[in-house]
């Protein structure tokens, strides 16, 4: 039995050695998978500007963003907040998953998001439903997408988005 597992052990050792030689542990490379946003390799200086009212303008996409300062938000709370947000004339909604992924900037800060956003967390809800009881979101800390139950709140935040006015 021990002889049969030897090739597997050797393969694992080679994989670990290769992963560490490529610039980090396998854990630190987890965000480099197929579902990673990968939209930018580094923060794009000057891409975002923040108005005194808190509205963040994205010069690349033409979208405007607003951050909900409330941590631990359910999807239902996030959707209601975004749709009733009256800042700068209203017209806000939850972003799509693709819009959230477009904000991801590897090494832009501790959570790979431009520091102007100052979110109370690093996992944001999207307006895209996964099924009738769960919705998609994006984890800026890892660059991975995922879904959670609509009533799950721990560590979840809301961003509102609209087309530039």
N, C-alpha and C positions, 0 to 999 in steps of 0.2 A: 504494500500500500504506500509506503513512504517513497518508493522509487517512482511511482506513478505521479505523485504530487510534486516531485522535484522540478519538472519542466514548468509547471504553473508558478511555482515559487520563483524560479529564475526569471520568468517573463514578468512577474510583478516587480521584482527588484530592478529589472531593466527599465520598466515603465516609470517607476519612481525616480530612478537616476536621471532618465531623460527629462522628465517633467521638472525636476529641480534644476537641471542644467539649462533649461529654457527660460529661466528667470523667475522661478518661484515654485511653491508647492502646488500640488494638484488642486488643493482647496482654493488657492488664489486664482487658479485658471478656470474655475467653474463658470465664471461669467463669460468666458470666451466661446460658449457653445452656440449651436445653431439658432437658438431663439433669442440670442443677444441682439440688442438694438444696433450697436456698432455704427451709428451714424457719423460720429466724429472721433478722431483719435485723441484730440485734446480740446480744451475749451476754446471757443472762438471769441476772441476779444471783440467787444463792440457789437456783438450780435443782438444783445438785449439792452433795452433802456427802461428805467423805471420812473414813472411819473410820481409827483407828490401824492396823488390819490391812491397809489399802490398798484396801478395798472402797469403791467410789464409788456412792452411791445417787442415782438420778434421781427427783426429786419429781414430775416431769411424767408420765413413762411408768410409774413403779413398778418399773423394772428396776434391777438391780445390775450394776456393771461392775468388771472387774479388768484391769489393764494388764500384758502380758508385757514385762518389761524387756529382753528379748533382741531386738536389731535383726536385720535380714536373715533373716527367717523364711519358710520355704516353707509352702505351704498344709497339707501333710501334717504338718509339725512343729507348726503352729498348731492344727490340729484335735486332735492327740494331747495337746498341752499343755493346751488348754481342757478336754477331756474327763477328764483325770486331775488337774486342779487341785483340791487339797483345802482351800484357804483357806476359812475360815468355813463349813465343812461340805460343801463340794463342790457338785455339781449344775450345773456350768458347761458352756457350749457356745460355739461361734463364733456371732456375731450374724448375723442376716439382713441383706441389703443395705439394706432399709428401716430397720432398727434403727440401722445405721451412719449412714445419711443423716439420721436424726432427731437425731444428735449434732452435726451441722454447724451452726455458729453464725458467720455472717459477722462478721468483725472481733473475734472473741473472743480472738484471739491470733495469732501468726504463722502458725499452720496452721488457723485457724477452728475450734478445738476448745477447750473449757473448759480453762484451765491446770491444773486438778486432775488431768487425765489424764496429763500428763508422759510422753508416748509417745516411744520412741526413733526414731520416724519418723512420716510423715504419710500413708502409704498402708496401709490396714488390710484384711486378708482378711475375707470373709464366709463363712458356711457354705454359701452357695448355689453349686452347680455351674453352670457355663455349658455344659459338655459333659463327657464322661468324663475329659478330660485338662486342663481348665482351670476356674477358679473366679472368681466375681465379687469385686470389692473396691471400696473407696471411697477417693478421694484427697482428703483434707481440705484440702490446700493449694489445690486448684482447685475443689472442689465437684463433681467429675465422677466417675462410676462407670466401671469398666472391668474387663476380665478378663485373667488371665495364666495361664500353664502352672502346674500344681500344684507343680512343682519349682522355680519361679522364686522367688528370695529377695531380691534386691537392693532395699533400701529398704522392704521389706514387714514389717509388724508384725502382732501378734495382740492382740485384745481378747477377753476372755471376758465372757459375759453370762448372767444368770439372772433369774428372777422374784424379787422381794423376798421375803425370808423373815421 
